[in-house]
């Protein structure tokens, strides 16, 4: 209950800070929901899966601070979230290594569509970093979806897949708002879908199997 209260306090205060353009307040409270998830995750059964998800949350926490910091630290924040996605990717691979061509095709299509939109509007010097990041998050989405329909516990697979989709949606809105079509509601859409995605990924560790997937 304590972690939930911390997350809600941080979320509500951050949304208020966004509405009144209080940058310092946003910087101070933005990490609280993910920090609460990190604390809550320690109650999950110990496993390699939990350890990699914890690492992903730690780098997400760093990314939150870098993106909220006064000044343009977008590339550094992108780098932190890149490592977070690689950690989530490793978590998903820890219990499922099947090829899953269907999810792979879907992830490739989503990544290609988003990159196509962003590149069409011009990324300048951010072209390579965004392509690398897009590749990593597409791979993360692929491996999250690949766990569906396997002997991975259904609830864990559903939560991780839903979390990955919400995370991809959040990052897509960031790219569209920053490079293609800015809109007023973007900050709220981005952060709410981001928190939902992180919750889904963290919650999946509470229902994760200790038996590795052998269907390659």
MARLOKOL-796522 format. One record per residue: residue number from 0; z, y, x of N, C-alpha, C in turn. Coordinates in nm, 4 decimals, padded with zeros to 6 digits. Layout:
BEGIN
 pos     n_c3     n_c2     n_c1    ca_c3    ca_c2    ca_c1     c_c3     c_c2     c_c1
 NUM        Z        Y        X        Z        Y        X        Z        Y        X
...
***
This chain:
BEGIN
 pos     n_c3     n_c2     n_c1    ca_c3    ca_c2    ca_c1     c_c3     c_c2     c_c1
   0  00.0000 -00.1206  00.0821  00.0000  00.0000  00.0000  00.0000  00.1265  00.0861
   1  00.0722  00.1207  00.2000  00.0780  00.2376  00.2883 -00.0583  00.2754  00.3424
   2 -00.1376  00.1738  00.3803 -00.2717  00.2017  00.4331 -00.3610  00.2610  00.3252
   3 -00.3474  00.2131  00.2014 -00.4261  00.2653  00.0908 -00.3934  00.4123  00.0652
   4 -00.2649  00.4455  00.0687 -00.2228  00.5845  00.0474 -00.2806  00.6739  00.1569
   5 -00.2743  00.6276  00.2823 -00.3295  00.7052  00.3933 -00.4795  00.7274  00.3746
   6 -00.5510  00.6212  00.3349 -00.6953  00.6320  00.3145 -00.7284  00.7309  00.2028
   7 -00.6560  00.7220  00.0919 -00.6823  00.8108 -00.0211 -00.6494  00.9558  00.0128
   8 -00.5387  00.9766  00.0825 -00.5031  01.1128  00.1227 -00.6091  01.1718  00.2135
   9 -00.6526  01.0932  00.3112 -00.7554  01.1411  00.4023 -00.8857  01.1698  00.3306
  10 -00.9261  01.0794  00.2403 -01.0530  01.0952  00.1693 -01.0522  01.2196  00.0800
  11 -00.9465  01.2347  00.0010 -00.9388  01.3491 -00.0903 -00.9338  01.4804 -00.0135
  12 -00.8544  01.4841  00.0927 -00.8432  01.6069  00.1717 -00.9754  01.6394  00.2411
  13 -01.0447  01.5368  00.2900 -01.1739  01.5616  00.3548 -01.2751  01.6165  00.2543
  14 -01.2807  01.5576  00.1358 -01.3744  01.6061  00.0340 -01.3430  01.7500 -00.0055
  15 -01.2149  01.7820 -00.0119 -01.1767  01.9214 -00.0390 -01.2237  02.0116  00.0751
  16 -01.2032  01.9669  00.1990 -01.2462  02.0460  00.3140 -01.3963  02.0710  00.3146
  17 -01.4733  01.9702  00.2758 -01.6190  01.9866  00.2669 -01.6537  02.0912  00.1612
  18 -01.5834  02.0872  00.0485 -01.6156  02.1782 -00.0624 -01.5865  02.3238 -00.0280
  19 -01.4881  02.3482  00.0595 -01.4529  02.4868  00.0956 -01.4990  02.5205  00.2376
  20 -01.5764  02.4310  00.2988 -01.6319  02.4521  00.4334 -01.5224  02.4743  00.5385
  21 -01.4145  02.3973  00.5289 -01.3043  02.4068  00.6249 -01.3275  02.3044  00.7366
  22 -01.3986  02.3461  00.8414 -01.4403  02.2535  00.9459 -01.3219  02.1915  01.0203
  23 -01.2209  02.2717  01.0506 -01.1057  02.2192  01.1235 -01.0313  02.1157  01.0408
  24 -01.0130  02.1429  00.9135 -00.9461  02.0473  00.8251 -01.0258  01.9164  00.8187
  25 -01.1575  01.9278  00.8067 -01.2423  01.8079  00.8022 -01.2308  01.7271  00.9302
  26 -01.2257  01.7964  01.0429 -01.2126  01.7289  01.1723 -01.0819  01.6513  01.1799
  27 -00.9749  01.7096  01.1273 -00.8430  01.6477  01.1372 -00.8272  01.5260  01.0462
  28 -00.8880  01.5305  00.9285 -00.8615  01.4239  00.8310 -00.9751  01.3234  00.8161
  29 -01.0939  01.3546  00.8668 -01.2070  01.2631  00.8480 -01.1798  01.1221  00.9016
  30 -01.1116  01.1074  01.0175 -01.0889  00.9722  01.0690 -00.9873  00.8891  00.9895
  31 -00.9091  00.9514  00.9011 -00.7977  00.8806  00.8384 -00.8396  00.7585  00.7562
  32 -00.9446  00.7652  00.6719 -00.9808  00.6453  00.5954 -01.0185  00.5263  00.6837
  33 -01.0955  00.5492  00.7899 -01.1329  00.4387  00.8784 -01.0127  00.3930  00.9602
  34 -00.9268  00.4866  00.9990 -00.8041  00.4496  01.0690 -00.7176  00.3604  00.9800
  35 -00.7111  00.3917  00.8511 -00.6356  00.3095  00.7565 -00.6978  00.1704  00.7437
  36 -00.8306  00.1636  00.7412 -00.8974  00.0335  00.7360 -00.8656 -00.0490  00.8598
  37 -00.8595  00.0163  00.9742 -00.8291 -00.0527  01.0990 -00.6879 -00.1103  01.0950
  38 -00.5934 -00.0334  01.0424 -00.4571 -00.0839  01.0297 -00.4477 -00.1974  00.9293
  39 -00.5174 -00.1817  00.8177 -00.5185 -00.2854  00.7137 -00.5795 -00.4152  00.7659
  40 -00.6806 -00.4028  00.8506 -00.7516 -00.5199  00.9014 -00.6612 -00.6111  00.9836
  41 -00.5541 -00.5571  01.0388 -00.4618 -00.6401  01.1173 -00.3910 -00.7448  01.0317
  42 -00.3955 -00.7287  00.8998 -00.3362 -00.8284  00.8107 -00.4306 -00.9455  00.7842
  43 -00.5573 -00.9324  00.8265 -00.6539 -01.0410  00.8072 -00.6260 -01.1541  00.9050
  44 -00.6657 -01.2777  00.8723 -00.6440 -01.3901  00.9638 -00.7121 -01.3643  01.0984
  45 -00.6438 -01.3928  01.2097 -00.7044 -01.3707  01.3426 -00.8299 -01.4563  01.3608
  46 -00.9346 -01.3968  01.4126 -01.0595 -01.4684  01.4385 -01.1489 -01.3807  01.5236
  47 -01.2531 -01.4404  01.5814 -01.3518 -01.3609  01.6540 -01.4165 -01.2599  01.5606
  48 -01.4393 -01.3025  01.4381 -01.5004 -01.2140  01.3383 -01.4153 -01.0876  01.3207
  49 -01.2859 -01.1058  01.3018 -01.1982 -00.9903  01.2825 -01.1968 -00.9003  01.4058
  50 -01.1977 -00.9603  01.5246 -01.1943 -00.8806  01.6468 -01.3190 -00.7931  01.6607
  51 -01.4354 -00.8493  01.6282 -01.5588 -00.7702  01.6393 -01.5651 -00.6620  01.5321
  52 -01.5179 -00.6926  01.4125 -01.5138 -00.5903  01.3080 -01.4171 -00.4786  01.3473
  53 -01.3040 -00.5141  01.4063 -01.2083 -00.4138  01.4533 -01.2726 -00.3221  01.5570
  54 -01.3485 -00.3814  01.6494 -01.4170 -00.3009  01.7509 -01.5173 -00.2065  01.6854
  55 -01.5876 -00.2567  01.5836 -01.6814 -00.1715  01.5124 -01.6128 -00.0537  01.4454
  56 -01.4961 -00.0776  01.3882 -01.4212  00.0310  01.3250 -01.3724  00.1326  01.4274
  57 -01.3324  00.0855  01.5454 -01.2858  00.1770  01.6513 -01.3980  00.2715  01.6925
  58 -01.5183  00.2171  01.7130 -01.6302  00.3038  01.7528 -01.6775  00.3901  01.6360
  59 -01.6602  00.3421  01.5139 -01.6899  00.4258  01.3976 -01.5939  00.5442  01.3917
  60 -01.4690  00.5173  01.4249 -01.3681  00.6234  01.4305 -01.4084  00.7307  01.5304
  61 -01.4557  00.6860  01.6473 -01.5033  00.7801  01.7483 -01.6245  00.8578  01.6966
  62 -01.7152  00.7874  01.6303 -01.8330  00.8538  01.5747 -01.7961  00.9574  01.4705
  63 -01.6961  00.9269  01.3877 -01.6494  01.0233  01.2876 -01.6058  01.1536  01.3532
  64 -01.5289  01.1417  01.4610 -01.4777  01.2606  01.5300 -01.5919  01.3382  01.5940
  65 -01.6834  01.2685  01.6588 -01.7941  01.3355  01.7277 -01.8849  01.4098  01.6302
  66 -01.9104  01.3506  01.5139 -01.9982  01.4154  01.4169 -01.9302  01.5324  01.3462
  67 -01.7969  01.5289  01.3380 -01.7240  01.6382  01.2732 -01.6870  01.7487  01.3720
  68 -01.6972  01.7208  01.5018 -01.6569  01.8182  01.6043 -01.7464  01.9417  01.5990
  69 -01.6887  02.0620  01.6096 -01.7710  02.1834  01.6105 -01.8746  02.1769  01.7226
  70 -01.9969  02.2136  01.6916 -02.1056  02.2006  01.7876 -02.1882  02.0774  01.7535
  71 -02.3063  02.0702  01.8104 -02.3982  01.9614  01.7780 -02.3793  01.8448  01.8740
  72 -02.2963  01.7476  01.8325 -02.2746  01.6260  01.9111 -02.3391  01.5068  01.8419
  73 -02.4494  01.5339  01.7718 -02.5146  01.4310  01.6911 -02.5540  01.3091  01.7749
  74 -02.6105  01.3324  01.8922 -02.6563  01.2206  01.9764 -02.5386  01.1338  02.0196
  75 -02.4265  01.1970  02.0528 -02.3089  01.1215  02.0952 -02.2490  01.0426  01.9779
  76 -02.2485  01.1058  01.8608 -02.2023  01.0349  01.7424 -02.2937  00.9176  01.7101
  77 -02.4236  00.9386  01.7280 -02.5208  00.8314  01.7069 -02.4933  00.7147  01.8011
  78 -02.4608  00.7488  01.9263 -02.4304  00.6448  02.0248 -02.3074  00.5640  01.9879
  79 -02.2037  00.6327  01.9386 -02.0815  00.5621  01.8978 -02.1090  00.4677  01.7820
  80 -02.1854  00.5130  01.6849 -02.2165  00.4268  01.5713 -02.3142  00.3156  01.6092
  81 -02.3953  00.3403  01.7107 -02.4817  00.2336  01.7615 -02.3973  00.1161  01.8114
  82 -02.2939  00.1464  01.8885 -02.2048  00.0417  01.9387 -02.1321 -00.0256  01.8228
  83 -02.0928  00.0531  01.7213 -02.0261 -00.0042  01.6038 -02.1159 -00.1061  01.5346
  84 -02.2427 -00.0729  01.5180 -02.3351 -00.1659  01.4523 -02.3569 -00.2911  01.5363
  85 -02.3599 -00.2754  01.6663 -02.3744 -00.3927  01.7527 -02.2512 -00.4828  01.7422
  86 -02.1335 -00.4221  01.7258 -02.0108 -00.5014  01.7084 -02.0143 -00.5764  01.5751
  87 -02.0588 -00.5103  01.4685 -02.0714 -00.5777  01.3395 -02.1751 -00.6891  01.3476
  88 -02.2841 -00.6624  01.4184 -02.3872 -00.7646  01.4386 -02.3283 -00.8884  01.5063
  89 -02.2473 -00.8660  01.6084 -02.1828 -00.9768  01.6789 -02.0872 -01.0519  01.5873
  90 -02.0170 -00.9789  01.5007 -01.9263 -01.0445  01.4054 -02.0040 -01.1379  01.3143
  91 -02.1159 -01.0920  01.2613 -02.1946 -01.1743  01.1701 -02.2531 -01.2961  01.2422
  92 -02.2886 -01.2782  01.3675 -02.3428 -01.3907  01.4445 -02.2347 -01.4930  01.4812
  93 -02.1088 -01.4533  01.4704 -02.0014 -01.5440  01.5103 -01.9857 -01.6619  01.4142
  94 -02.0356 -01.6478  01.2911 -02.0219 -01.7595  01.1978 -02.1535 -01.7979  01.1291
  95 -02.2638 -01.7341  01.1665 -02.3925 -01.7690  01.1059 -02.5063 -01.7279  01.1996
  96 -02.5859 -01.8272  01.2408 -02.6967 -01.7991  01.3315 -02.8321 -01.8458  01.2770
  97 -02.8389 -01.8731  01.1485 -02.9679 -01.9173  01.0945 -03.0672 -01.8017  01.0982
  98 -03.1953 -01.8340  01.1082 -03.2986 -01.7307  01.1235 -03.3072 -01.6405  01.0016
  99 -03.3056 -01.6965  00.8818 -03.3104 -01.6187  00.7573 -03.4296 -01.5234  00.7549
 100 -03.5540 -01.5762  00.7465 -03.6730 -01.4907  00.7503 -03.6811 -01.3908  00.6349
 101 -03.6292 -01.4277  00.5166 -03.6307 -01.3346  00.4042 -03.5509 -01.2078  00.4318
 102 -03.4220 -01.2217  00.4664 -03.3436 -01.1032  00.5034 -03.4022 -01.0272  00.6225
 103 -03.4617 -01.0998  00.7179 -03.5233 -01.0341  00.8331 -03.6375 -00.9451  00.7880
 104 -03.7225 -00.9956  00.7002 -03.8355 -00.9168  00.6506 -03.7870 -00.7947  00.5738
 105 -03.6844 -00.8133  00.4891 -03.6300 -00.7017  00.4118 -03.5738 -00.5943  00.5037
 106 -03.4966 -00.6358  00.6050 -03.4377 -00.5394  00.6985 -03.5465 -00.4651  00.7758
 107 -03.6512 -00.5357  00.8166 -03.7623 -00.4720  00.8879 -03.8336 -00.3701  00.7995
 108 -03.8535 -00.4042  00.6736 -03.9209 -00.3131  00.5812 -03.8375 -00.1873  00.5578
 109 -03.7066 -00.2062  00.5378 -03.6183 -00.0910  00.5165 -03.6177 -00.0009  00.6393
 110 -03.6033 -00.0607  00.7582 -03.6019  00.0172  00.8811 -03.7334  00.0882  00.9057
 111 -03.8445  00.0191  00.8834 -03.9764  00.0792  00.9069 -04.0027  00.1938  00.8100
 112 -03.9625  00.1755  00.6838 -03.9828  00.2810  00.5838 -03.9053  00.4069  00.6199
 113 -03.7784  00.3896  00.6549 -03.6966  00.5057  00.6892 -03.7480  00.5743  00.8152
 114 -03.7786  00.4957  00.9192 -03.8297  00.5546  01.0428 -03.9620  00.6254  01.0183
 115 -04.0460  00.5687  00.9339 -04.1733  00.6319  00.9027 -04.1538  00.7688  00.8393
 116 -04.0581  00.7772  00.7451 -04.0300  00.9056  00.6796 -03.9796  01.0082  00.7803
 117 -03.8859  00.9652  00.8659 -03.8272  01.0585  00.9625 -03.9292  01.1027  01.0666
 118 -04.0072  01.0094  01.1182 -04.1070  01.0426  01.2202 -04.2118  01.1371  01.1627
 119 -04.2484  01.1184  01.0371 -04.3478  01.2045  00.9731 -04.3008  01.3491  00.9653
 120 -04.1687  01.3692  00.9617 -04.1142  01.5051  00.9542 -04.0761  01.5600  01.0914
 121 -04.0990  01.4811  01.1969 -04.0761  01.5289  01.3328 -03.9338  01.5133  01.3797
 122 -03.9141  01.4312  01.4823 -03.7808  01.4088  01.5388 -03.7638  01.4754  01.6745
 123 -03.8741  01.5166  01.7362 -03.8654  01.5829  01.8661 -03.7994  01.4946  01.9705
 124 -03.7050  01.5505  02.0468 -03.6388  01.4725  02.1526 -03.5485  01.3610  02.0998
 125 -03.5235  01.3601  01.9701 -03.4391  01.2556  01.9119 -03.5191  01.1315  01.8727
 126 -03.6489  01.1308  01.8986 -03.7341  01.0200  01.8554 -03.6841  00.8857  01.9089
 127 -03.6650  00.8749  02.0400 -03.6241  00.7475  02.1002 -03.4846  00.7072  02.0548
 128 -03.3833  00.7976  02.0610 -03.2495  00.7591  02.0135 -03.2495  00.7114  01.8683
 129 -03.3271  00.7761  01.7823 -03.3293  00.7375  01.6415 -03.3976  00.6018  01.6233
 130 -03.5026  00.5760  01.6997 -03.5697  00.4458  01.6920 -03.4746  00.3342  01.7366
 131 -03.4022  00.3576  01.8467 -03.3066  00.2579  01.8959 -03.1979  00.2336  01.7924
 132 -03.1470  00.3420  01.7358 -03.0414  00.3293  01.6348 -03.0940  00.2574  01.5108
 133 -03.2145  00.2936  01.4682 -03.2730  00.2302  01.3511 -03.2929  00.0805  01.3708
 134 -03.3309  00.0424  01.4917 -03.3476 -00.0994  01.5227 -03.2142 -00.1727  01.5139
 135 -03.1077 -00.1105  01.5674 -02.9751 -00.1727  01.5667 -02.9214 -00.1884  01.4249
 136 -02.9353 -00.0854  01.3422 -02.8791 -00.0958  01.2074 -02.9610 -00.1917  01.1210
 137 -03.0923 -00.2020  01.1495 -03.1747 -00.3002  01.0778 -03.1328 -00.4419  01.1148
 138 -03.1036 -00.4629  01.2435 -03.0567 -00.5943  01.2883 -02.9215 -00.6278  01.2264
 139 -02.8344 -00.5278  01.2171 -02.7035 -00.5485  01.1539 -02.7195 -00.5883  01.0080
 140 -02.8101 -00.5198  00.9380 -02.8358 -00.5514  00.7978 -02.8922 -00.6927  00.7834
 141 -02.9843 -00.7288  00.8693 -03.0424 -00.8634  00.8671 -02.9366 -00.9713  00.8788
 142 -02.8473 -00.9556  00.9794 -02.7466 -01.0591  01.0011 -02.6418 -01.0615  00.8904
 143 -02.6134 -00.9465  00.8282 -02.5204 -00.9459  00.7142 -02.5812 -01.0209  00.5963
 144 -02.7090 -00.9952  00.5682 -02.7759 -01.0621  00.4573 -02.7988 -01.2103  00.4860
 145 -02.8119 -01.2452  00.6143 -02.8368 -01.3846  00.6528 -02.7198 -01.4748  00.6191
 146 -02.5990 -01.4190  00.6041 -02.4815 -01.5003  00.5748 -02.4763 -01.5433  00.4284
 147 -02.5561 -01.4775  00.3426 -02.5581 -01.5124  00.2003 -02.6219 -01.6502  00.1808
 148 -02.5599 -01.7309  00.0958 -02.6164 -01.8607  00.0648 -02.5953 -01.9665  00.1708
 149 -02.5057 -01.9436  00.2657 -02.4734 -02.0418  00.3690 -02.3343 -02.0978  00.3403
 150 -02.2777 -02.1723  00.4361 -02.1418 -02.2224  00.4146 -02.0364 -02.1208  00.4543
 151 -02.0776 -01.9969  00.4855 -01.9829 -01.8867  00.4992 -01.9220 -01.8619  00.3610
 152 -01.7911 -01.8410  00.3506 -01.7299 -01.8156  00.2194 -01.8043 -01.7071  00.1419
 153 -01.8302 -01.7350  00.0156 -01.9158 -01.6474 -00.0645 -01.8633 -01.5044 -00.0702
 154 -01.7324 -01.4897 -00.0866 -01.6770 -01.3543 -00.0991 -01.6949 -01.2751  00.0301
 155 -01.6750 -01.3399  00.1438 -01.6956 -01.2732  00.2717 -01.8407 -01.2299  00.2876
 156 -01.9328 -01.3206  00.2524 -02.0754 -01.2903  00.2653 -02.1158 -01.1745  00.1744
 157 -02.0659 -01.1757  00.0507 -02.1009 -01.0693 -00.0438 -02.0441 -00.9340 -00.0003
 158 -01.9196 -00.9351  00.0427 -01.8572 -00.8093  00.0857 -01.9279 -00.7513  00.2076
 159 -01.9599 -00.8368  00.3054 -02.0276 -00.7891  00.4265 -02.1678 -00.7391  00.3945
 160 -02.2401 -00.8114  00.3092 -02.3749 -00.7692  00.2729 -02.3727 -00.6376  00.1959
 161 -02.2797 -00.6252  00.1006 -02.2665 -00.5000  00.0269 -02.2271 -00.3849  00.1177
 162 -02.1345 -00.4123  00.2115 -02.0941 -00.3090  00.3058 -02.2080 -00.2652  00.3953
 163 -02.2864 -00.3609  00.4431 -02.3999 -00.3283  00.5296 -02.5031 -00.2449  00.4537
 164 -02.5313 -00.2824  00.3285 -02.6277 -00.2065  00.2480 -02.5798 -00.0631  00.2239
 165 -02.4498 -00.0479  00.1942 -02.3953  00.0859  00.1721 -02.4017  00.1695  00.2993
 166 -02.3751  00.1052  00.4144 -02.3806  00.1745  00.5430 -02.5237  00.2201  00.5723
 167 -02.6203  00.1312  00.5494 -02.7610  00.1666  00.5709 -02.8021  00.2809  00.4782
 168 -02.7568  00.2745  00.3540 -02.7871  00.3826  00.2595 -02.7303  00.5154  00.3090
 169 -02.6049  00.5137  00.3556 -02.5412  00.6347  00.4058 -02.6190  00.6926  00.5229
 170 -02.6553  00.6068  00.6187 -02.7306  00.6542  00.7350 -02.8687  00.7044  00.6953
 171 -02.9289  00.6426  00.5947 -03.0599  00.6874  00.5471 -03.0508  00.8284  00.4897
 172 -02.9455  00.8532  00.4130 -02.9273  00.9861  00.3546 -02.9027  01.0893  00.4645
 173 -02.8284  01.0504  00.5701 -02.8088  01.1418  00.6835 -02.9431  01.1816  00.7419
 174 -03.0290  01.0812  00.7682 -03.1597  01.1090  00.8271 -03.2459  01.1959  00.7374
 175 -03.2491  01.1649  00.6092 -03.3315  01.2422  00.5156 -03.2798  01.3851  00.5034
 176 -03.1479  01.4003  00.4931 -03.0891  01.5339  00.4788 -03.1083  01.6174  00.6050
 177 -03.0991  01.5539  00.7223 -03.1065  01.6283  00.8484 -03.2498  01.6598  00.8887
 178 -03.3410  01.5672  00.8638 -03.4758  01.5821  00.9189 -03.5855  01.6013  00.8152
 179 -03.5611  01.5627  00.6904 -03.6711  01.5636  00.5937 -03.6468  01.6559  00.4753
 180 -03.5437  01.6278  00.3966 -03.5233  01.7021  00.2721 -03.3753  01.7289  00.2495
 181 -03.3220  01.8384  00.3040 -03.1797  01.8701  00.2851 -03.1479  01.8937  00.1376
 182 -03.0296  01.8471  00.0939 -02.9870  01.8743 -00.0433 -02.8359  01.8908 -00.0462
 183 -02.7877  01.9689 -00.1424 -02.6485  02.0145 -00.1440 -02.5478  01.9012 -00.1550
 184 -02.5810  01.7970 -00.2285 -02.4851  01.6885 -00.2513 -02.4805  01.5889 -00.1363
 185 -02.5645  01.6064 -00.0357 -02.5757  01.5087  00.0724 -02.4417  01.4758  00.1392
 186 -02.3590  01.5747  00.1761 -02.2329  01.5411  00.2442 -02.1442  01.4466  00.1630
 187 -02.1443  01.4630  00.0313 -02.0601  01.3778 -00.0541 -02.1205  01.2377 -00.0677
 188 -02.2512  01.2309 -00.0849 -02.3184  01.1007 -00.0952 -02.3025  01.0224  00.0342
 189 -02.3190  01.0917  00.1455 -02.3109  01.0277  00.2773 -02.1730  00.9684  00.3018
 190 -02.0688  01.0497  00.2830 -01.9350  01.0039  00.3203 -01.8818  00.8989  00.2236
 191 -01.9109  00.9110  00.0945 -01.8610  00.8125 -00.0011 -01.9272  00.6760  00.0186
 192 -02.0572  00.6749  00.0418 -02.1255  00.5471  00.0671 -02.0840  00.4903  00.2022
 193 -02.0561  00.5768  00.2986 -02.0094  00.5325  00.4309 -01.8733  00.4644  00.4200
 194 -01.7802  00.5280  00.3494 -01.6469  00.4677  00.3329 -01.6560  00.3362  00.2558
 195 -01.7408  00.3319  00.1536 -01.7579  00.2081  00.0782 -01.8120  00.0970  00.1682
 196 -01.9087  00.1324  00.2533 -01.9646  00.0345  00.3452 -01.8624 -00.0180  00.4440
 197 -01.7832  00.0715  00.5007 -01.6811  00.0299  00.5963 -01.5754 -00.0569  00.5280
 198 -01.5398 -00.0225  00.4046 -01.4430 -00.1049  00.3327 -01.4974 -00.2455  00.3108
 199 -01.6231 -00.2566  00.2685 -01.6816 -00.3877  00.2445 -01.6832 -00.4744  00.3693
 200 -01.7202 -00.4144  00.4815 -01.7251 -00.4893  00.6072 -01.5853 -00.5329  00.6492
 201 -01.4883 -00.4419  00.6391 -01.3505 -00.4771  00.6760 -01.2938 -00.5832  00.5826
 202 -01.3185 -00.5684  00.4530 -01.2650 -00.6637  00.3550 -01.3220 -00.8032  00.3747
 203 -01.4438 -00.8125  00.4270 -01.5059 -00.9443  00.4469 -01.4281 -01.0292  00.5459
 204 -01.3494 -00.9665  00.6336 -01.2721 -01.0412  00.7333 -01.1545 -01.1158  00.6714
 205 -01.1148 -01.0783  00.5499 -01.0027 -01.1444  00.4835 -01.0435 -01.2764  00.4190
 206 -01.1740 -01.3003  00.4103 -01.2223 -01.4213  00.3442 -01.3168 -01.4983  00.4347
 207 -01.3051 -01.4756  00.5641 -01.4007 -01.5310  00.6596 -01.3607 -01.6705  00.7029
 208 -01.4605 -01.7586  00.7172 -01.4357 -01.8966  00.7574 -01.4128 -01.9045  00.9080
 209 -01.3276 -01.9983  00.9505 -01.3078 -02.0220  01.0932 -01.4074 -02.1243  01.1480
 210 -01.4858 -02.1831  01.0584 -01.5808 -02.2846  01.0996 -01.7167 -02.2208  01.1236
 211 -01.7738 -02.2260  01.2460 -01.8997 -02.1592  01.2725 -02.0157 -02.2240  01.1998
 212 -02.1142 -02.1436  01.1626 -02.2358 -02.1906  01.0974 -02.3225 -02.2637  01.1989
 213 -02.3676 -02.3834  01.1640 -02.4479 -02.4618  01.2578 -02.5946 -02.4721  01.2174
 214 -02.6291 -02.4153  01.1038 -02.7677 -02.4210  01.0577 -02.8496 -02.3157  01.1283
 215 -02.9199 -02.3529  01.2326 -02.9993 -02.2596  01.3092 -03.1417 -02.2485  01.2524
***
